[in-house]
Amino acid sequence: MCGPEFPGIASLRHKFASHELRLEKPHPPIYQALTAATGFAPEQIVFFEDGPANIDGALAQGWRAHLIDPDGDPAAQMREWLAKEHVLEPRT
């Protein structure tokens, strides 16, 4: 999902794929590697996921993690959470 066919993802500063890192969620090393690679403190990281076990793994590392329903509107759910996290202005 890091290719040009996903322009929204292409604009992100940090992009990681577990298969490239050879690490798997929900095991702690993947969250620790990403925290180290970004330079952000765990509490500064907002993480979206559709798997409850992966949410639990991220929360255990101190990340701000939110479960997204893939059958809903994932982008709208993420916007809502980002507004609650004070990362985005709420939509009116």
N, C-alpha and C positions, 0 to 999 in steps of 0.2 A: 504493500500500500504506500510505498515511498516513491513511486514512479510519477511521471508527469500526468498520468490520467487522473491523479488525485491532487488537484491544485491547492486545495485547502491544507492538505497534509504537507505539501511541498513548501508552504510558507512557514511552517513551524521551525523554531530554532533547534530543537532537539527531537530526533526521531530514532527510535530503537525498535528492533524486531528480535523477539526471543530466539528465533532460529539462527540469527546471525551472532547473537551473544552466546549461544549454546547454553543458555540458562532457561529455566522454566518457572512460570508462576504456578503455584503460590509460594515457592521456596524462597526463603529470605535472601539468598545471594543475588537474585535478579533485582530486587528492590534496592539493595545496598549498592550494587554496581551502578544503577541509574542515578541514585542519589549522589554518589561520588563523581560520576561523569558530568552531571549538570552543575555541580557546585552549589546547589540549593540545599537548604536544611530540609529535613523530611516534612516538617509542618508547612513548608512553602509549596509543596508539590500537591497539585490537584489531579486526581486520577479517576478515570471513568472506565467502567468494566461491566460486562454482562454476566460474569460468573461470580456468585457469592463467595466461593473459596478464595478467589483472587482479591476480592475486596477485603476479606478478612486478613489476607497476607499483607496487603498494603497498609491497612489500619494498624497491624501489629508493628510495622516499621515507622509509624508516626505520620504516614501520609494522610491527606484529606481525600478519602476515597468514596465514590458514589456509584451505586448500582444503577445501571441503565437498562431499560427494557428494550431489547432489540426489535420487538414487534410493534413498539410505539414509534414515536418520532425521536430518534436518538439525538439529533441536532438540537431540537427544542428542549429536550431533557437536559442536555449539557449546558445550553444557554441559561436555563432556569437555575441549575446548580451554580454556574459561574456568577450569576447575579447574587445568589445567596452567599457565595464565598467572597463577594465584593471585588470580583475580578472584572465583571462587566456591569454596565448600568442596566437596571431592569428595563424590559420593554414595556412601553405604555400602550 
